[in-house]
């Protein structure tokens, strides 16, 4: 189907560059982007969270891990 569509300049530039970089037509790239936006939006997306270096621990965390393991074992035993 043929239609007229007004695109924002920034979107046009990204789509045009992607078409040029992939050797595909502008029409193919626009259709692919629309399909992804319409049909892939129902799929869960991976969450990308930044990681931070918090430095060296100020306390011995092995004791906390041991306590957590004990608590987990006791909970499993009492189920």
Backbone as a printed PyTorch tensor [residue, N CA C, xyz], in Angstrom:
tensor([[[  0.8430,  -1.1710,   0.0000],
         [  0.0000,   0.0000,   0.0000],
         [  0.8900,   1.2360,   0.0000]],

        [[  0.5000,   2.2000,  -0.6990],
         [  1.2720,   3.4290,  -0.8040],
         [  0.5700,   4.5100,   0.0150]],

        [[  1.3590,   5.2690,   0.7940],
         [  0.8120,   6.3540,   1.6030],
         [  1.8670,   7.4280,   1.7840]],

        [[  1.4350,   8.5920,   2.2510],
         [  2.3650,   9.6770,   2.5460],
         [  2.5240,   9.7560,   4.0580]],

        [[  3.7580,   9.8850,   4.4900],
         [  4.0670,   9.8940,   5.9090],
         [  5.0640,  11.0100,   6.1870]],

        [[  4.8220,  11.7930,   7.2280],
         [  5.7520,  12.8410,   7.6210],
         [  6.5720,  12.3370,   8.8070]],

        [[  7.8880,  12.2850,   8.6280],
         [  8.7960,  11.8130,   9.6730],
         [  9.5430,  12.9800,  10.2960]],

        [[  9.8340,  12.8780,  11.5770],
         [ 10.7050,  13.8500,  12.2190],
         [ 12.0930,  13.7200,  11.6050]],

        [[ 12.8130,  14.8310,  11.5700],
         [ 14.1340,  14.8470,  10.9340],
         [ 15.0880,  13.8230,  11.5310]],

        [[ 15.0800,  13.6840,  12.8570],
         [ 16.0130,  12.7520,  13.4940],
         [ 15.6970,  11.3090,  13.1040]],

        [[ 14.4140,  10.9520,  13.0140],
         [ 14.0430,   9.6060,  12.6010],
         [ 14.4140,   9.3500,  11.1460]],

        [[ 14.1780,  10.3380,  10.3030],
         [ 14.5280,  10.1930,   8.8920],
         [ 16.0200,   9.9230,   8.7390]],

        [[ 16.8280,  10.6630,   9.4740],
         [ 18.2810,  10.5020,   9.3570],
         [ 18.7210,   9.1020,   9.8070]],

        [[ 18.1550,   8.6170,  10.9030],
         [ 18.5250,   7.2860,  11.3930],
         [ 18.0930,   6.2150,  10.3960]],

        [[ 16.8660,   6.3060,   9.9050],
         [ 16.3680,   5.3270,   8.9380],
         [ 17.1650,   5.3800,   7.6360]],

        [[ 17.4380,   6.5780,   7.1740],
         [ 18.1970,   6.7540,   5.9360],
         [ 19.6120,   6.1750,   6.0840]],

        [[ 20.2580,   6.4280,   7.2100],
         [ 21.6050,   5.9100,   7.4580],
         [ 21.5910,   4.3820,   7.5510]],

        [[ 20.5810,   3.8430,   8.2090],
         [ 20.4880,   2.3800,   8.3220],
         [ 20.2910,   1.7440,   6.9470]],

        [[ 19.4640,   2.3650,   6.1160],
         [ 19.2550,   1.8520,   4.7580],
         [ 20.5680,   1.8750,   3.9770]],

        [[ 21.2970,   2.9700,   4.0820],
         [ 22.5670,   3.0970,   3.3670],
         [ 23.5780,   2.0710,   3.8750]],

        [[ 23.6550,   1.9310,   5.2050],
         [ 24.6510,   1.0360,   5.7990],
         [ 24.3720,  -0.4350,   5.4890]],

        [[ 23.1070,  -0.7970,   5.3540],
         [ 22.7490,  -2.1990,   5.1270],
         [ 22.5160,  -2.5260,   3.6590]],

        [[ 22.5150,  -1.5060,   2.8110],
         [ 22.2860,  -1.7350,   1.3930],
         [ 20.8490,  -2.0670,   1.0460]],

        [[ 19.9430,  -1.7580,   1.9610],
         [ 18.5220,  -2.0080,   1.7130],
         [ 17.8330,  -0.7040,   1.3530]],

        [[ 16.6260,  -0.8170,   0.8400],
         [ 15.8860,   0.3790,   0.4700],
         [ 15.3270,   1.0600,   1.7150]],

        [[ 15.0700,   2.3450,   1.5820],
         [ 14.4690,   3.1120,   2.6790],
         [ 13.1360,   2.4830,   3.0720]],

        [[ 12.3610,   2.0740,   2.0990],
         [ 11.0610,   1.4440,   2.3430],
         [ 11.2100,   0.1820,   3.1940]],

        [[ 12.1870,  -0.6630,   2.8790],
         [ 12.4050,  -1.8910,   3.6500],
         [ 12.7520,  -1.5840,   5.1010]],

        [[ 13.6150,  -0.5970,   5.2880],
         [ 14.0450,  -0.2460,   6.6450],
         [ 12.8790,   0.3360,   7.4460]],

        [[ 12.0720,   1.1780,   6.8250],
         [ 10.9120,   1.7620,   7.5210],
         [  9.9230,   0.6630,   7.8940]],

        [[  9.6300,  -0.2480,   6.9610],
         [  8.6960,  -1.3350,   7.2580],
         [  9.2010,  -2.2310,   8.3840]],

        [[ 10.5000,  -2.5250,   8.3780],
         [ 11.0720,  -3.3440,   9.4460],
         [ 10.9440,  -2.6400,  10.8000]],

        [[ 11.2520,  -1.3520,  10.8400],
         [ 11.1690,  -0.6010,  12.0930],
         [  9.7320,  -0.5600,  12.6100]],

        [[  8.7820,  -0.3720,  11.7220],
         [  7.3740,  -0.3590,  12.1340],
         [  6.9440,  -1.7290,  12.6550]],

        [[  7.3390,  -2.7920,  11.9570],
         [  6.9830,  -4.1350,  12.4220],
         [  7.5610,  -4.4110,  13.8040]],

        [[  8.8200,  -4.0570,  13.9880],
         [  9.4420,  -4.2770,  15.3090],
         [  8.7170,  -3.4930,  16.3860]],

        [[  8.3880,  -2.2650,  16.0980],
         [  7.7070,  -1.4350,  17.0820],
         [  6.3150,  -1.9140,  17.4030]],

        [[  5.6260,  -2.4400,  16.4060],
         [  4.2480,  -2.8890,  16.6150],
         [  4.1550,  -4.2940,  17.1790]],

        [[  4.9750,  -5.1980,  16.6850],
         [  4.8140,  -6.6030,  17.0510],
         [  5.7820,  -7.0780,  18.1230]],

        [[  6.9590,  -6.5230,  18.1920],
         [  7.9300,  -6.9520,  19.2030],
         [  7.6870,  -6.2950,  20.5490]],

        [[  6.8230,  -5.2890,  20.6000],
         [  6.6110,  -4.5780,  21.8640],
         [  5.9020,  -5.4460,  22.8860]],

        [[  5.2400,  -6.5360,  22.4420],
         [  4.5540,  -7.4300,  23.3720],
         [  5.5080,  -8.4020,  24.0470]],

        [[  6.6870,  -8.5740,  23.4710],
         [  7.6690,  -9.4890,  24.0370],
         [  8.4050,  -8.8140,  25.1870]],

        [[  8.6960,  -9.5750,  26.2360],
         [  9.4820,  -8.9800,  27.3260],
         [ 10.8820,  -8.6260,  26.8390]],

        [[ 11.3670,  -7.5170,  27.2800],
         [ 12.7000,  -7.0710,  26.8840],
         [ 13.6640,  -7.2560,  28.0490]],

        [[ 14.8990,  -7.5270,  27.7140],
         [ 15.9160,  -7.6670,  28.7420],
         [ 16.1630,  -6.3100,  29.3910]],

        [[ 16.3240,  -6.3310,  30.6650],
         [ 16.6130,  -5.1050,  31.4030],
         [ 18.1290,  -4.9600,  31.4920]],

        [[ 18.6110,  -3.8420,  31.0410],
         [ 20.0410,  -3.5700,  31.1080],
         [ 20.2560,  -2.5510,  32.2180]],

        [[ 20.8980,  -2.9910,  33.2650],
         [ 21.1490,  -2.1190,  34.4070],
         [ 22.6480,  -1.8480,  34.5150]],

        [[ 22.9990,  -0.6260,  34.8350],
         [ 24.4180,  -0.3310,  34.9720],
         [ 25.0020,  -1.0320,  36.2030]],

        [[ 26.2550,  -1.4010,  36.1180],
         [ 26.9410,  -1.9760,  37.2700],
         [ 27.9160,  -0.9390,  37.8150]],

        [[ 28.0700,  -0.9510,  39.0910],
         [ 28.9270,   0.0350,  39.7510],
         [ 29.9660,  -0.6700,  40.6000]],

        [[ 31.1730,  -0.1770,  40.5960],
         [ 32.2180,  -0.6950,  41.4610],
         [ 32.0760,  -0.0060,  42.8100]],

        [[ 31.7660,  -0.7860,  43.8240],
         [ 31.5580,  -0.2210,  45.1550],
         [ 32.8060,  -0.3210,  46.0180]],

        [[ 33.8990,  -0.7820,  45.4130],
         [ 35.1520,  -0.8500,  46.1490],
         [ 35.2430,  -2.0970,  47.0080]],

        [[ 36.2070,  -2.1040,  47.8780],
         [ 36.4450,  -3.2320,  48.7670],
         [ 35.4040,  -3.2140,  49.8930]],

        [[ 34.8110,  -4.3810,  50.2260],
         [ 33.8270,  -4.4150,  51.3220],
         [ 34.4630,  -3.9620,  52.6340]],

        [[ 33.7090,  -3.2430,  53.4220],
         [ 34.2030,  -2.7540,  54.7180],
         [ 33.9840,  -3.7810,  55.8250]],

        [[ 33.1520,  -4.7780,  55.5490],
         [ 32.9140,  -5.8360,  56.5330],
         [ 33.1540,  -7.1830,  55.8670]],

        [[ 33.3010,  -8.2250,  56.6710],
         [ 33.4910,  -9.5720,  56.1560],
         [ 32.1260, -10.1310,  55.7610]],

        [[ 31.8690, -10.2030,  54.4630],
         [ 30.5500, -10.6360,  53.9990],
         [ 30.3930, -12.1470,  54.0260]],

        [[ 31.4620, -12.8970,  54.2500],
         [ 31.3310, -14.3590,  54.2800],
         [ 30.4420, -14.8060,  55.4250]],

        [[ 30.4750, -14.0960,  56.5510],
         [ 29.6080, -14.4560,  57.6690],
         [ 28.1380, -14.2360,  57.3090]],

        [[ 27.8740, -13.1700,  56.5820],
         [ 26.5020, -12.8950,  56.1690],
         [ 26.0280, -13.9710,  55.1920]],

        [[ 26.9230, -14.4090,  54.3020],
         [ 26.5510, -15.4610,  53.3580],
         [ 26.3030, -16.7810,  54.0780]],

        [[ 27.1290, -17.0910,  55.0720],
         [ 26.9170, -18.3130,  55.8610],
         [ 25.5730, -18.2760,  56.5720]],

        [[ 25.2320, -17.1450,  57.1540],
         [ 23.9610, -16.9900,  57.8550],
         [ 22.7890, -17.1480,  56.8800]],

        [[ 22.9250, -16.5810,  55.7130],
         [ 21.8620, -16.7040,  54.7080],
         [ 21.6850, -18.1580,  54.2860]],

        [[ 22.7770, -18.8840,  54.1320],
         [ 22.6950, -20.2990,  53.7570],
         [ 22.0340, -21.1070,  54.8690]],

        [[ 22.4000, -20.8240,  56.1240],
         [ 21.7920, -21.5180,  57.2610],
         [ 20.2980, -21.2580,  57.3160]],

        [[ 19.9190, -20.0150,  57.1520],
         [ 18.5100, -19.6320,  57.2010],
         [ 17.7450, -20.3280,  56.0780]],

        [[ 18.3370, -20.3830,  54.9080],
         [ 17.6930, -21.0370,  53.7650],
         [ 17.5280, -22.5270,  54.0300]],

        [[ 18.5830, -23.1560,  54.5870],
         [ 18.5080, -24.5870,  54.9090],
         [ 17.4280, -24.8570,  55.9470]],

        [[ 17.3410, -24.0210,  56.9780],
         [ 16.3180, -24.1980,  58.0150],
         [ 14.9130, -24.0090,  57.4280]],

        [[ 14.7650, -23.0870,  56.5450],
         [ 13.4650, -22.8470,  55.9400],
         [ 13.0490, -24.0580,  55.0990]],

        [[ 13.9820, -24.6060,  54.3230],
         [ 13.6990, -25.7910,  53.5150],
         [ 13.3360, -26.9810,  54.4100]],

        [[ 14.0510, -27.1340,  55.5110],
         [ 13.8110, -28.2570,  56.4310],
         [ 12.4330, -28.1530,  57.0910]],

        [[ 11.9810, -26.9510,  57.3850],
         [ 10.7040, -26.7480,  58.0920],
         [  9.5080, -26.6260,  57.1480]],

        [[  9.7100, -26.7390,  55.8910],
         [  8.5990, -26.6280,  54.9310],
         [  7.6230, -27.7110,  55.0290]]])
